[in-house]
Each structure stands twice: as structure tokens, then as C-alpha cells.
């Protein structure tokens, strides 16, 4: 390590390749359930590299290395614990939405009946606007031409009709 | 990437590094600067009016010495705690002096209670003392935190706490010279207490203050 600190790349390469099996053994021994030993070993290698200037050649190398290794293992274990506390392992992913495919025919039929009933309860002007624009699919201009009402008035009618239908369906369900 | 490949790239891209000086030497460097700062603080604020009487009291001298030694030892311990592989006992070095400081204050409280009874232990609210210590400790605390960041963050909470203890106890020692407190209980709560609270509070942010440096792996050779 002394040579590595002085810039001897060959000595540093030899040192790192020598400590790799030691680090693998240490991680496997101290943290047998480590999810990925190689990840932890690489983290230790990177830490050794970034703090290699803290090694004092007057002191032994192994306690220096093992302190860093132990510290990084603790950090990795802590990170893993923190991450796993926010995760839940499940066999089957729960459905987060219900698509039409999940509905059976009876439900679809029930929905249509409820919409028809709500539509029937609307005032004539609002029902006409909804039937033309939402059921028959006319544009605002076409509906305006068909009814003789202004575009603005039709917009208001449709808006009020949909709000009233939504309230009715909510009450019904 | 395989670990062998990472090791090869790290070795290939490694530049010579400047070894960190011995932790005691670094602690001495910090202490000399901070002592000069504390001296300037005392000069600016002026010595307390009863200084000549108080310095003749052995208890005051013990209290002052214990605070200064706590600062020195805490600084040394903070620097030692950033050097992997050093013995654990080094990190505990300031605590005997901290206990002596606490004991001298406790003895003062006992004496005040013996002389004046319960009124001798009356505590007045003096929050300004806390803020004075916080503000005055900032320059030496920032300096030591910048210095310890050069080491390895193997015990970030302890290192940060010790570094703040070093700065705060030195300022508390300086305060003993320019800030007059009527009773030991007041010094115990508002000066010693502030040092402990401040050190504990800063230690809480150890991981944010001292973190492992990251390397841009793709940029390696």
C-alpha cells in the first residue's frame, strides 16, 4: 500500500487482486445472507481506493482494511434494511384498477340500465343535448343546427346534465 | 462489471496520494489555530472583572484546565476516529477530562448548596449563553469538520460529535475567562449543558456531514 500511495500502479494492482479473495471470504463469513456478495466487495474496493491516503505505513495493513470492510458491510446492511422496510413481498401483484374486461355482462347491463334511468330523469333540454352529443355523437355545431340552440347554451346544458346524472348514479349506488 | 475488472481499473487510474499526517499532528494544528481564535475572543470581550480572584481558586483552575484538555483530547479523538485500524480507546480519550470538568462543576454546586442552601442552586434562564457558545464555536467547529472530512468516515456520528465537542468545550473554556456566572449550577446548565447538547445535536447529522466519496466508475480508464 505504501508503494500504491506513492503512485506505483503495478503494486496497487497486485495489492487489490490479493485482497479481493480476502474480502470475498470476509463478506461471506460476516454476512452469510448478503444478497450480493460481489456488490459489497466492490463497494469495499471503492472505499479502500478513495481513502487510501489514510493508511499509515507505520501501522499494520490488515486492521486498516478490515475496519473499512466492516464499516462498509454495516452500511450496506443498513441500506438493505431501510429499503426492505418499505417493501412488501407478494406472490401475486394486486390489481390496481378494474378494466372492462374484469366486468361481467350482468354488471355492464346494470350500468347501462342505471344510465338510462338517470337520463330519463333529466329535464327535456338537457336530455336532448346529451342524447345528441354523447349518445348520437354529434358535434356542438351539428347539435346547434339540429336544435336551434346556441353552442354556449348546449355546452352549459351538457355540463349540467352530466353533473346531475353523476349525482343520481352516486345516490343509486 | 466483475470485481477483478474494477480492481484493474482502479489500479490503472490511481494517482499518487498525499498521506494524511498523523492524527495527533493534525489535532495540534487545529488546536493552535483555535486557541488563537479563543484568545482573540477573550481579548475582544475582556477578562471577567473577578478574574484575579477566581484564578487563585484551585476549583476554577481545575474547571478551566479540564475544559481545555477536553477540547484537546476530543480533537485528537476526532482525528483518530477517521483513521481506520487505530485502537478504539483513542476515541474515548476526552471522556475522563469531561468527567473531571463535570465533577468540578458538581463540587461547585455542592459547595454553593452547603453555603447558601437551596437558593444557591437557583437556576436563572440564560439562553443567551447557549447562543453565545453556538455562534462562537462555529469557526473552530467548521475548521475541524473540514479537516476531519479528509479522513475516512468510519464512525461519522462519533467523529462529528467529538469534533463539535472539541470546538464547543474550547469556547466554553474561553467563556469562563470573560463571562461571569454567579453560581456553578448556572455554568453546569448553561455552559457545560450547551456543550453537550450542541455536540449531541451535531453528531446526529454525522452521516450527512461525513460521507464516503464516490467515484465515477465509467470515467476510470
Interface residues (C-beta under 8 A of the other chain):
Chain A: X4 X5 X6 X7 X9 X10 X12 X13 X15 X16 X17 X20 X24 X38 X41 X42 X45 X46 X47 X49 X50 X51 X52 X53 X54 X55 X56 X57 X59 X60 X63 X64 X65 X66 X67 X68 X71 X72 X75
Chain B: X1 X2 X3 X4 X6 X7 X8 X10 X11 X12 X14 X15 X16 X17 X18 X19 X20 X22 X82 X83 X84 X85 X86 X150 X151 X152 X154 X155 X212 X213 X214 X215 X217
